[in-house]
Amino acid sequence: MGGTSAPVLDTAVHDAGPGRAAFDWSRVAVYVIGLVAVAITAVPVLYVVIGGFRTTGQIAARPTAMPDPWVLTNYSEVLLSVRFWSQVANSTIVALATTVGVVLIGVMAAFVLARYTFRGRDALNTLFTLGLLFPITVAVLPLYLLLEDLHLIDSLLGVIIPQVAFALPMTILILVPFLRAIPVELEDAAAIDGTSGIGFFWRIALPLSVPGLMTVGVLAFVTSWNAYLLPLLVLNDPKSFTLPLGVQEFSTQYSQDTAMVLAFTSLAMLPALLFFTLAERRIVGGLTGAVKG
């Protein structure tokens, strides 16, 4: 009896029986890590959003409690503020202009690097790769002096142009694999039909690179919307402030009203958060295509 019980127990542990898979602890670990990452990311955002529905007194008395009662005046006052909508307009102009500039210039540069062979092409690829290692903080002083010489200080254009420049390395590195993966036979067939190089670029290369264009466009928009250092460097007039600068100004002015600051912060980050969430699949698909290319 005792000799046969051990194999039976061993079988029960290691083999759940026919038709039943063994318990996968690695999958549990993946879900646990994922939930922890979501909690670390989402809990602060939810705290800010919910905090806007409370009063400063409620937050001081019970910092982690739910609103009781729910207060709508904080959000309504921010939404009725002319200053808030002016900053939304400035952020929208800067983000859209930056996105258009990044996509147009980036795809044209990437097309040349991907489809043409010329002396210095590898050096240009290396230069754009090194651009990823060049943070804007290193260029603050020379960039400010350059913008001052060009009379772009306190101008939205002084924010847009540098943002386009600093976003180009990542954009080109993502788009080059898409454009390089287009079969040469397709380009040869287009040339036989009388299509020029520019015609091939507009009619064939661009439509086939839409996933990559969507990826770099979304990344450029969200990065521009959340940019703080460059607008802080360039913009001095409160009328030209973007939302990140508006949040800082509002927090300083209403430092005693924590609930109002949380409401303003929630509304400031909401557009970029929604935009990024809706376009998340396109970003992942575009990056996947770039890696495969």
Backbone bond lengths (Angstrom), bond angles and torsions (degrees), N, CA, C in turn:
res aa  C-N    CA-C-N  psi(-1)  N-CA   C-N-CA  omega(-1)  CA-C   N-CA-C  phi
1 M - - - 1.465 - - 1.529 110.37 -
2 G 1.316 115.08 -49.72 1.462 118.39 -177.23 1.512 111.88 -66.11
3 G 1.367 118.42 -28.68 1.452 120.86 -178.15 1.502 113.40 -73.34
4 T 1.362 117.34 -24.67 1.464 119.42 -175.99 1.517 112.61 -95.18
5 S 1.353 119.50 -14.52 1.469 120.77 -175.04 1.518 112.07 -72.82
6 A 1.351 118.95 -34.77 1.454 120.83 -176.31 1.515 112.87 -63.39
7 P 1.372 119.12 -46.97 1.467 118.90 177.89 1.522 112.49 -60.99
8 V 1.348 117.78 -35.27 1.462 121.08 -179.57 1.523 109.87 -64.15
9 L 1.352 116.74 -45.45 1.457 120.29 179.29 1.517 110.84 -64.26
10 D 1.333 117.19 -40.80 1.455 121.10 -179.80 1.523 110.76 -62.35
11 T 1.335 116.28 -40.49 1.455 120.46 178.82 1.512 110.80 -65.15
12 A 1.348 116.87 -38.46 1.464 119.84 -178.83 1.517 111.11 -66.24
13 V 1.334 115.66 -32.10 1.458 118.19 -178.78 1.508 111.36 -76.50
14 H 1.343 116.16 -44.80 1.453 120.17 -171.75 1.519 113.19 -93.40
15 D 1.279 118.43 -16.76 1.458 120.62 -179.20 1.513 108.76 -133.71
16 A 1.312 117.02 112.84 1.464 121.06 -177.00 1.510 112.13 -76.62
17 G 1.320 117.43 1.91 1.442 120.01 179.86 1.517 111.41 105.51
18 P 1.325 117.73 166.03 1.461 121.30 -178.65 1.528 111.25 -63.95
19 G 1.356 115.85 134.24 1.463 120.95 177.33 1.514 113.97 82.59
20 R 1.332 118.52 1.00 1.468 121.66 -178.49 1.528 109.09 -123.44
21 A 1.333 115.58 120.81 1.462 120.68 -177.41 1.521 110.67 -76.37
22 A 1.315 116.61 150.17 1.457 121.55 176.45 1.525 110.24 -68.27
23 F 1.297 116.85 150.82 1.469 121.91 -178.30 1.525 109.35 -67.51
24 D 1.328 116.23 128.90 1.464 122.40 -176.27 1.530 109.62 -100.06
25 W 1.318 116.67 101.63 1.450 121.13 -179.84 1.526 111.77 -71.59
26 S 1.330 117.75 -27.01 1.467 119.66 -179.71 1.521 111.02 -64.53
27 R 1.338 117.11 -36.11 1.464 120.08 178.05 1.533 110.54 -66.88
28 V 1.318 116.64 -39.25 1.466 120.29 177.00 1.529 110.14 -61.30
29 A 1.324 116.06 -42.35 1.467 120.00 179.78 1.521 111.09 -62.68
30 V 1.336 116.64 -39.42 1.467 120.59 178.86 1.518 110.43 -62.90
31 Y 1.340 116.75 -44.27 1.473 120.40 -179.81 1.532 111.08 -65.90
32 V 1.316 116.43 -39.26 1.470 119.56 179.66 1.521 110.28 -64.39
33 I 1.330 116.86 -46.00 1.464 120.59 178.78 1.528 110.37 -62.20
34 G 1.343 116.47 -40.93 1.462 120.35 178.36 1.521 112.25 -62.64
35 L 1.336 116.67 -43.56 1.463 120.54 179.24 1.524 111.65 -64.92
36 V 1.338 116.18 -38.80 1.466 119.37 177.95 1.528 110.29 -64.41
37 A 1.339 116.55 -42.55 1.462 120.23 179.63 1.530 110.75 -63.78
38 V 1.341 116.87 -41.72 1.465 120.53 178.14 1.527 110.83 -63.56
39 A 1.329 115.96 -42.29 1.464 119.60 179.86 1.524 111.35 -62.70
40 I 1.347 116.56 -43.65 1.458 120.02 -180.00 1.522 110.90 -62.49
41 T 1.330 116.25 -35.54 1.460 120.41 -177.82 1.519 112.33 -81.71
42 A 1.332 116.37 -43.51 1.464 119.91 -169.72 1.522 113.51 -85.67
43 V 1.320 117.86 -33.26 1.470 119.79 -175.22 1.526 112.40 -60.07
44 P 1.337 120.53 -46.37 1.475 118.18 177.62 1.528 113.07 -61.29
45 V 1.339 116.64 -37.79 1.467 120.05 179.31 1.530 110.26 -65.20
46 L 1.329 116.34 -45.39 1.464 119.94 179.05 1.527 111.04 -63.70
47 Y 1.324 116.59 -36.80 1.465 119.55 179.15 1.527 110.60 -63.13
48 V 1.330 116.82 -41.27 1.468 120.62 179.32 1.517 110.57 -65.71
49 V 1.339 115.96 -45.75 1.467 120.01 -177.84 1.527 110.87 -64.16
50 I 1.328 116.76 -48.82 1.469 120.23 -178.81 1.522 110.83 -67.71
51 G 1.331 116.90 -34.57 1.459 119.89 179.02 1.512 112.57 -61.04
52 G 1.320 117.15 -26.74 1.452 120.08 177.67 1.512 113.29 -69.32
53 F 1.324 116.62 -17.23 1.466 121.30 177.94 1.529 112.20 -93.22
54 R 1.336 117.19 10.67 1.449 121.39 179.44 1.528 109.70 -116.03
55 T 1.281 116.29 172.74 1.458 121.22 171.90 1.521 108.73 -97.74
56 T 1.320 115.92 161.52 1.461 120.11 178.70 1.521 110.84 -61.65
57 G 1.325 116.85 -34.15 1.459 119.98 177.56 1.514 112.29 -64.52
58 Q 1.349 116.58 -41.67 1.458 120.02 177.06 1.525 111.44 -62.17
59 I 1.332 116.54 -42.49 1.468 120.23 -179.13 1.520 110.50 -65.08
60 A 1.339 117.19 -39.42 1.467 120.42 -179.91 1.528 111.48 -68.45
61 A 1.342 117.08 -37.38 1.462 120.59 -177.90 1.524 111.85 -76.03
62 R 1.349 116.02 -45.31 1.471 120.41 -178.14 1.524 108.17 -137.79
63 P 1.315 118.27 89.11 1.472 121.42 -172.81 1.518 114.52 -60.94
64 T 1.327 118.72 -31.44 1.462 121.06 -174.51 1.528 113.25 -104.59
65 A 1.312 118.15 6.23 1.461 120.68 -177.22 1.528 110.79 -81.56
66 M 1.323 115.46 162.56 1.457 121.34 174.24 1.529 109.65 -79.04
67 P 1.334 117.73 157.01 1.476 120.04 178.86 1.529 111.72 -58.88
68 D 1.313 116.03 134.46 1.468 121.04 178.97 1.530 109.49 -153.91
69 P 1.341 116.35 92.64 1.467 129.23 2.86 1.531 111.35 -85.18
70 W 1.346 116.06 172.15 1.451 121.79 175.93 1.527 109.11 -74.41
71 V 1.330 115.45 131.88 1.460 121.53 -177.05 1.533 109.02 -111.95
72 L 1.329 116.52 126.35 1.466 121.46 -178.44 1.527 112.84 -102.19
73 T 1.315 117.10 -9.28 1.462 119.77 -172.96 1.527 112.49 -66.32
74 N 1.334 117.71 -32.06 1.465 119.55 -179.47 1.523 111.14 -61.03
75 Y 1.337 115.56 -50.25 1.464 119.68 -179.71 1.524 111.51 -67.62
76 S 1.308 117.75 -38.84 1.466 120.24 -178.68 1.525 111.09 -65.28
77 E 1.331 117.42 -39.45 1.461 120.17 178.82 1.524 111.49 -65.33
78 V 1.327 116.50 -39.13 1.469 119.54 178.43 1.526 110.17 -67.11
79 L 1.338 116.88 -43.35 1.459 120.44 -178.15 1.526 112.16 -67.92
80 L 1.302 117.93 -24.08 1.460 121.29 178.27 1.524 112.18 -91.18
81 S 1.318 116.80 2.04 1.459 120.99 -178.19 1.527 110.74 -84.05
82 V 1.324 116.61 128.96 1.466 121.68 177.13 1.526 110.37 -66.19
83 R 1.320 116.17 -36.88 1.457 120.54 -179.78 1.527 111.30 -60.56
84 F 1.332 117.13 -42.05 1.461 120.49 -179.61 1.526 110.98 -61.00
85 W 1.321 117.39 -47.60 1.459 120.07 -177.34 1.523 111.70 -70.66
86 S 1.317 117.80 -28.96 1.460 120.21 173.99 1.525 110.81 -65.03
87 Q 1.314 116.73 -40.85 1.458 120.38 177.89 1.534 111.50 -70.42
88 V 1.323 116.87 -34.52 1.463 119.88 174.33 1.527 110.32 -61.52
89 A 1.326 116.47 -43.46 1.462 120.60 179.27 1.528 110.79 -63.20
90 N 1.329 117.33 -43.53 1.466 120.19 178.88 1.525 111.52 -63.09
91 S 1.323 116.65 -43.69 1.465 120.04 178.73 1.523 111.33 -63.70
92 T 1.330 116.71 -39.04 1.458 120.72 179.90 1.523 111.01 -65.68
93 I 1.325 116.51 -44.02 1.466 119.99 178.75 1.523 110.96 -61.20
94 V 1.322 116.16 -47.25 1.463 120.72 -178.72 1.529 110.77 -64.19
95 A 1.331 117.61 -45.59 1.467 121.23 -176.87 1.522 111.46 -66.43
96 L 1.331 117.59 -44.93 1.464 120.37 -179.33 1.529 111.42 -66.57
97 A 1.341 117.15 -44.18 1.463 120.01 179.30 1.524 111.02 -63.96
98 T 1.331 116.63 -41.21 1.463 120.24 177.36 1.516 111.49 -62.37
99 T 1.329 116.24 -43.06 1.466 120.47 -179.45 1.518 111.22 -63.10
100 V 1.330 117.09 -46.88 1.465 120.64 179.54 1.528 110.63 -61.15
101 G 1.335 116.61 -45.13 1.458 119.81 179.80 1.516 112.66 -63.79
102 V 1.325 116.62 -42.71 1.461 120.62 -179.56 1.526 110.86 -64.01
103 V 1.326 117.10 -45.32 1.463 120.63 -177.04 1.528 110.99 -67.26
104 L 1.330 118.05 -47.43 1.467 120.50 -176.95 1.527 112.02 -65.99
105 I 1.324 116.52 -51.69 1.461 119.17 -178.31 1.522 110.71 -68.39
106 G 1.322 116.74 -39.61 1.457 120.09 -178.64 1.514 113.30 -64.69
107 V 1.330 117.46 -43.24 1.461 119.34 -177.79 1.524 110.75 -70.62
108 M 1.331 118.33 -33.49 1.467 119.52 178.19 1.527 110.66 -69.07
109 A 1.342 116.93 -43.11 1.463 119.61 178.16 1.526 110.83 -66.01
110 A 1.331 116.98 -41.46 1.464 120.39 -179.84 1.525 111.38 -65.15
111 F 1.336 117.50 -35.17 1.469 120.94 179.35 1.522 110.65 -62.94
112 V 1.322 116.68 -43.61 1.459 120.25 179.45 1.527 110.58 -65.13
113 L 1.315 117.55 -43.95 1.462 120.87 -179.15 1.529 111.99 -67.78
114 A 1.332 117.15 -30.66 1.462 120.40 -175.56 1.527 113.23 -86.64
115 R 1.338 117.85 -32.00 1.466 120.22 -169.77 1.522 114.41 -109.79
116 Y 1.324 118.96 -11.20 1.456 121.36 -176.02 1.522 109.81 -120.96
117 T 1.331 114.57 145.22 1.461 121.45 176.01 1.525 108.52 -108.84
118 F 1.300 116.46 122.86 1.457 120.84 -179.06 1.523 108.47 -152.92
119 R 1.316 114.75 162.79 1.458 119.93 -178.79 1.531 109.65 -68.02
120 G 1.309 115.74 129.99 1.453 120.78 179.07 1.521 114.21 94.58
121 R 1.335 117.46 2.52 1.466 119.12 -179.06 1.526 111.45 -64.07
122 D 1.322 116.82 -44.14 1.462 119.61 179.29 1.524 111.34 -63.57
123 A 1.332 116.06 -35.91 1.462 119.17 178.62 1.527 110.82 -66.23
124 L 1.338 117.14 -37.60 1.461 120.33 177.52 1.527 110.81 -66.24
125 N 1.337 116.04 -41.85 1.473 119.12 176.82 1.529 110.74 -59.40
126 T 1.321 116.01 -42.93 1.468 120.02 178.68 1.524 110.69 -64.73
127 L 1.338 116.32 -38.44 1.458 120.22 179.87 1.521 111.61 -63.17
128 F 1.332 116.73 -43.15 1.463 119.65 178.53 1.529 110.86 -67.92
129 T 1.319 117.15 -34.41 1.465 119.65 176.42 1.519 110.93 -64.86
130 L 1.320 115.89 -41.78 1.468 119.63 177.95 1.527 111.04 -66.32
131 G 1.331 116.67 -24.21 1.459 119.78 177.86 1.516 112.71 -61.70
132 L 1.333 116.63 -25.70 1.468 119.89 177.09 1.524 111.70 -68.76
133 L 1.329 116.37 -22.46 1.463 120.88 -177.72 1.527 112.13 -94.65
134 F 1.325 117.13 6.43 1.460 121.71 -175.88 1.516 109.25 -108.80
135 P 1.334 118.34 92.98 1.463 120.64 -176.84 1.518 111.80 -73.08
136 I 1.327 115.33 154.60 1.452 120.34 -178.43 1.529 111.77 -66.16
137 T 1.330 116.68 -26.13 1.467 119.50 -179.78 1.526 111.85 -62.32
138 V 1.334 117.40 -30.66 1.464 120.84 179.46 1.527 110.53 -69.76
139 A 1.332 116.36 -29.02 1.467 120.85 -173.94 1.520 113.00 -99.14
140 V 1.326 118.44 12.11 1.461 120.37 -173.74 1.525 111.77 -59.17
141 L 1.324 117.65 -51.78 1.466 120.22 -175.42 1.532 112.48 -66.76
142 P 1.348 119.24 -54.14 1.471 117.49 178.95 1.522 112.77 -62.53
143 L 1.327 117.41 -33.95 1.460 119.79 179.09 1.525 110.73 -65.94
144 Y 1.316 117.20 -41.96 1.462 120.37 178.87 1.530 110.88 -63.08
145 L 1.326 116.60 -43.32 1.467 120.18 179.48 1.527 111.09 -63.95
146 L 1.323 116.21 -39.29 1.463 119.93 179.04 1.522 111.15 -65.53
147 L 1.330 117.05 -45.97 1.454 120.64 179.30 1.523 111.54 -65.04
148 E 1.322 115.60 -33.44 1.463 118.64 177.73 1.527 110.70 -67.53
149 D 1.330 116.85 -39.87 1.468 120.17 177.57 1.523 111.36 -65.58
150 L 1.325 117.00 -31.34 1.464 121.35 -179.93 1.525 112.17 -88.18
151 H 1.332 117.32 2.75 1.469 122.93 179.99 1.536 111.72 59.08
152 L 1.330 115.13 41.17 1.463 120.86 -179.81 1.533 112.57 -109.62
153 I 1.335 116.34 4.35 1.451 119.09 175.97 1.525 108.62 -68.55
154 D 1.314 116.67 140.26 1.463 123.91 -178.35 1.528 111.63 64.16
155 S 1.337 114.59 32.52 1.462 121.15 177.72 1.522 108.63 -131.12
156 L 1.332 115.93 140.92 1.466 119.24 177.90 1.525 111.02 -63.09
157 L 1.322 116.90 -29.96 1.464 120.11 177.77 1.528 110.69 -64.63
158 G 1.320 117.06 -30.71 1.452 120.50 176.98 1.516 113.05 -69.18
159 V 1.323 118.10 -17.39 1.460 122.72 173.63 1.524 110.50 -90.55
160 I 1.323 116.56 -39.75 1.461 121.51 -173.97 1.530 111.67 -66.21
161 I 1.327 117.28 -48.80 1.466 120.46 -174.95 1.533 112.28 -61.65
162 P 1.343 120.26 -49.73 1.476 118.57 177.37 1.530 113.22 -63.14
163 Q 1.343 117.22 -36.01 1.471 118.44 178.75 1.522 110.95 -63.46
164 V 1.318 117.32 -39.32 1.463 120.17 176.30 1.529 110.20 -61.78
165 A 1.316 115.90 -45.09 1.465 120.17 -178.22 1.526 111.89 -62.18
166 F 1.321 117.07 -44.14 1.460 119.76 -177.59 1.531 112.57 -74.54
167 A 1.337 118.14 -18.85 1.464 121.01 179.02 1.526 112.77 -89.36
168 L 1.327 117.68 -13.77 1.466 120.20 -175.58 1.533 114.51 -64.87
169 P 1.341 120.78 -40.87 1.470 117.95 -179.63 1.523 113.94 -55.98
170 M 1.330 117.72 -49.32 1.455 120.60 178.52 1.525 111.42 -63.15
171 T 1.326 116.59 -40.44 1.461 120.77 -179.50 1.522 111.24 -61.65
172 I 1.306 116.69 -46.55 1.474 120.68 -178.20 1.520 110.65 -66.37
173 L 1.326 117.95 -41.46 1.460 120.29 -179.50 1.533 111.66 -65.13
174 I 1.326 117.82 -29.01 1.461 120.66 177.89 1.529 110.99 -78.97
175 L 1.330 117.41 -38.62 1.458 120.87 -173.25 1.532 113.44 -81.55
176 V 1.322 118.70 -28.28 1.466 121.04 -177.36 1.534 112.02 -57.04
177 P 1.340 120.50 -46.48 1.471 118.78 178.38 1.530 113.32 -61.14
178 F 1.343 118.70 -36.71 1.459 120.33 177.82 1.528 110.56 -61.57
179 L 1.308 116.95 -48.21 1.460 120.89 -176.65 1.526 111.88 -72.56
180 R 1.322 116.69 -30.76 1.462 119.95 178.76 1.524 111.28 -73.68
181 A 1.335 117.39 -25.44 1.468 120.85 -177.98 1.530 112.68 -78.15
182 I 1.313 118.82 -9.65 1.468 120.67 177.64 1.520 108.43 -67.68
183 P 1.324 119.23 126.77 1.470 121.37 -175.76 1.528 112.09 -59.88
184 V 1.329 115.49 140.54 1.464 120.39 177.49 1.517 110.23 -64.47
185 E 1.347 116.69 -31.90 1.474 119.85 179.67 1.527 111.43 -60.46
186 L 1.321 116.23 -33.73 1.460 120.02 178.47 1.523 110.70 -67.52
187 E 1.307 116.48 -38.63 1.470 120.42 177.47 1.528 110.93 -68.90
188 D 1.340 116.33 -38.82 1.465 119.68 178.35 1.528 110.72 -65.32
189 A 1.339 116.84 -41.06 1.460 120.06 178.90 1.530 111.11 -64.09
190 A 1.330 115.89 -38.56 1.465 119.04 177.96 1.524 110.82 -66.27
191 A 1.329 117.47 -37.13 1.466 120.43 178.24 1.519 111.46 -67.07
192 I 1.336 116.82 -37.47 1.465 120.45 177.68 1.521 110.61 -63.69
193 D 1.341 116.23 -35.23 1.463 120.75 178.61 1.521 112.92 -76.98
194 G 1.340 116.85 0.21 1.453 120.47 177.46 1.506 114.64 92.75
195 T 1.331 117.46 11.32 1.464 120.86 179.44 1.517 109.97 -80.80
196 S 1.319 116.76 129.70 1.460 121.18 178.73 1.525 110.36 -76.46
197 G 1.325 115.72 174.55 1.453 119.99 177.74 1.521 112.25 -62.01
198 I 1.339 116.13 -39.63 1.462 119.68 177.76 1.525 110.49 -67.89
199 G 1.334 116.56 -38.83 1.462 119.71 177.64 1.511 112.00 -63.65
200 F 1.337 117.07 -40.07 1.464 120.34 176.73 1.519 110.65 -63.05
201 F 1.336 116.08 -38.33 1.461 120.41 179.75 1.524 110.61 -63.38
202 W 1.330 118.40 -49.26 1.456 121.87 -174.95 1.519 112.89 -75.72
203 R 1.327 117.72 -38.87 1.463 120.70 -171.52 1.522 114.04 -90.37
204 I 1.332 116.93 -26.63 1.467 119.34 -173.79 1.527 111.69 -120.29
205 A 1.322 117.24 -51.85 1.463 120.22 -174.22 1.528 111.77 -65.62
206 L 1.328 117.35 -45.34 1.462 119.27 -178.74 1.528 112.83 -63.33
207 P 1.352 118.94 -48.93 1.482 117.69 178.83 1.523 113.03 -59.62
208 L 1.324 117.77 -35.81 1.460 120.22 -179.43 1.531 112.18 -74.28
209 S 1.329 116.77 -15.68 1.466 120.56 -177.82 1.520 112.35 -104.03
210 V 1.323 118.18 13.96 1.461 121.56 -177.37 1.530 112.56 -55.54
211 P 1.342 120.68 -43.69 1.480 118.93 178.39 1.526 112.76 -57.58
212 G 1.321 116.78 -41.73 1.452 119.60 178.24 1.514 112.29 -68.47
213 L 1.338 116.87 -38.64 1.460 120.61 178.21 1.523 111.07 -63.95
214 M 1.326 116.68 -39.87 1.464 120.15 177.21 1.522 110.82 -63.65
215 T 1.313 116.61 -39.99 1.469 120.43 -179.33 1.518 111.40 -62.96
216 V 1.330 116.37 -53.12 1.466 119.05 -177.38 1.533 110.81 -67.60
217 G 1.343 117.12 -31.18 1.454 119.87 178.16 1.525 112.09 -65.84
218 V 1.325 116.36 -45.10 1.461 120.58 179.91 1.530 110.45 -65.49
219 L 1.320 116.78 -44.04 1.465 119.97 179.35 1.526 111.18 -62.29
220 A 1.325 116.82 -41.51 1.466 120.30 179.52 1.518 110.77 -65.90
221 F 1.331 117.73 -40.75 1.467 120.88 -178.76 1.518 111.05 -65.16
222 V 1.316 116.79 -49.59 1.468 120.43 -177.32 1.524 110.77 -65.43
223 T 1.334 117.15 -41.74 1.459 120.23 179.50 1.526 110.92 -63.31
224 S 1.326 116.30 -42.05 1.465 119.85 179.08 1.519 111.25 -67.21
225 W 1.312 117.26 -40.77 1.466 120.63 -179.02 1.534 111.30 -61.87
226 N 1.325 116.20 -37.05 1.468 120.53 -176.88 1.525 113.49 -92.50
227 A 1.337 117.81 0.11 1.464 120.43 -175.99 1.523 110.62 -63.79
228 Y 1.304 115.04 138.22 1.465 120.62 -178.73 1.538 112.65 -124.54
229 L 1.329 117.14 -46.74 1.460 120.01 -172.35 1.527 111.98 -63.70
230 L 1.333 117.32 -48.08 1.457 119.75 -177.47 1.532 112.40 -65.11
231 P 1.333 120.09 -47.90 1.471 118.57 174.49 1.523 112.84 -59.17
232 L 1.329 117.27 -36.44 1.462 120.21 177.55 1.519 111.06 -62.77
233 L 1.316 116.76 -35.49 1.457 122.14 -179.61 1.527 111.84 -73.08
234 V 1.333 116.61 -36.67 1.462 120.85 -169.55 1.523 112.67 -97.13
235 L 1.325 118.00 -38.95 1.461 121.37 -169.95 1.529 110.89 -96.17
236 N 1.323 114.80 127.58 1.460 121.10 177.92 1.523 112.97 -116.15
237 D 1.311 116.87 -30.27 1.462 121.95 -178.59 1.529 109.38 -80.42
238 P 1.338 118.69 123.25 1.475 120.11 179.19 1.526 113.54 -56.27
239 K 1.340 118.10 -24.99 1.468 120.36 179.40 1.522 112.00 -68.38
240 S 1.322 117.58 -22.03 1.461 121.13 -179.86 1.525 112.77 -102.64
241 F 1.326 118.01 7.28 1.466 121.09 -178.73 1.522 111.14 -64.23
242 T 1.331 115.16 142.66 1.460 121.27 168.06 1.532 108.60 -89.04
243 L 1.311 116.79 175.15 1.460 119.91 -174.44 1.534 114.26 -62.48
244 P 1.331 120.43 -41.83 1.477 117.62 177.23 1.526 112.92 -57.92
245 L 1.331 116.98 -40.44 1.457 119.12 175.79 1.522 110.69 -69.48
246 G 1.339 116.50 -34.92 1.452 120.18 177.59 1.516 112.14 -62.81
247 V 1.329 116.73 -37.91 1.463 120.55 178.06 1.524 110.24 -62.95
248 Q 1.341 116.04 -43.45 1.466 118.99 179.25 1.527 110.86 -63.98
249 E 1.333 116.35 -44.88 1.460 119.78 -179.62 1.530 110.97 -63.38
250 F 1.332 115.72 -43.13 1.464 120.37 -179.56 1.527 110.68 -65.28
251 S 1.335 116.70 -40.08 1.471 120.18 179.80 1.507 111.56 -64.52
252 T 1.333 116.55 -35.45 1.456 120.05 178.31 1.530 111.05 -71.26
253 Q 1.330 116.04 -41.47 1.455 120.12 -176.88 1.523 112.19 -71.46
254 Y 1.352 116.52 -36.36 1.464 121.10 -177.14 1.526 110.39 -114.31
255 S 1.317 116.28 42.39 1.465 120.22 -175.91 1.529 112.75 -62.44
256 Q 1.334 117.37 -23.90 1.468 120.71 179.70 1.521 112.30 -84.70
257 D 1.328 117.41 -14.56 1.473 121.45 -178.12 1.526 108.87 -108.09
258 T 1.317 115.30 82.01 1.468 120.92 -175.10 1.523 111.74 -60.99
259 A 1.306 118.38 -41.11 1.456 121.68 -177.72 1.522 111.24 -63.10
260 M 1.324 117.48 -40.79 1.455 120.60 178.64 1.524 111.09 -65.44
261 V 1.322 117.01 -39.51 1.468 121.18 177.71 1.522 110.59 -63.14
262 L 1.329 117.24 -41.45 1.469 120.72 178.43 1.526 110.93 -64.35
263 A 1.320 117.57 -38.98 1.460 120.91 178.33 1.526 110.71 -64.71
264 F 1.324 117.19 -44.41 1.465 120.96 178.91 1.529 110.45 -62.82
265 T 1.326 116.49 -43.35 1.463 120.89 179.92 1.527 111.10 -63.08
266 S 1.329 117.27 -40.96 1.465 121.23 179.54 1.519 111.24 -61.32
267 L 1.320 116.63 -46.74 1.460 120.29 -179.06 1.523 111.59 -68.77
268 A 1.330 117.39 -30.14 1.456 120.73 179.87 1.526 111.93 -69.81
269 M 1.325 117.63 -37.25 1.455 120.08 -177.43 1.528 112.49 -90.10
270 L 1.336 118.40 -10.53 1.458 121.48 -174.53 1.528 113.47 -62.28
271 P 1.343 121.06 -47.19 1.471 119.72 -177.81 1.519 113.40 -59.10
272 A 1.328 117.11 -47.57 1.462 119.72 179.93 1.526 111.46 -64.94
273 L 1.330 116.38 -37.40 1.466 120.33 179.76 1.522 111.07 -64.79
274 L 1.320 117.26 -44.77 1.462 121.07 178.39 1.523 111.05 -65.66
275 F 1.319 116.19 -43.66 1.464 120.58 -179.25 1.522 110.76 -61.53
276 F 1.312 116.27 -44.41 1.466 120.41 -179.22 1.527 110.71 -67.38
277 T 1.331 117.25 -39.15 1.468 120.77 -179.56 1.527 111.32 -65.27
278 L 1.329 117.18 -43.28 1.452 121.25 -179.29 1.526 111.77 -67.80
279 A 1.326 117.09 -30.70 1.465 120.41 -176.42 1.528 112.94 -100.55
280 E 1.327 117.24 12.02 1.466 120.52 -174.60 1.528 111.93 -60.63
281 R 1.339 116.98 -43.18 1.460 119.46 -178.16 1.524 111.66 -63.70
282 R 1.331 116.23 -38.26 1.459 119.12 179.66 1.526 110.80 -67.39
283 I 1.330 116.74 -34.79 1.463 119.24 177.88 1.521 110.39 -65.00
284 V 1.334 116.61 -47.58 1.471 120.57 -179.82 1.521 110.76 -63.45
285 G 1.349 116.54 -42.29 1.457 119.38 179.21 1.503 112.17 -64.26
286 G 1.336 116.84 -39.58 1.450 120.28 179.47 1.519 112.05 -66.84
287 L 1.333 117.16 -43.04 1.465 120.09 178.75 1.521 111.12 -66.35
288 T 1.352 117.13 -35.45 1.459 120.75 177.38 1.522 110.66 -64.04
289 G 1.331 115.55 -43.00 1.454 119.90 178.05 1.515 112.27 -63.84
290 A 1.340 116.27 -36.85 1.453 119.63 178.78 1.531 110.75 -65.87
291 V 1.333 117.47 -39.67 1.465 120.63 179.33 1.528 110.51 -67.38
292 K 1.342 116.85 -41.92 1.468 119.59 179.32 1.514 111.40 -65.87
293 G 1.363 115.22 -37.94 1.452 118.55 179.78 1.518 111.65 -63.41
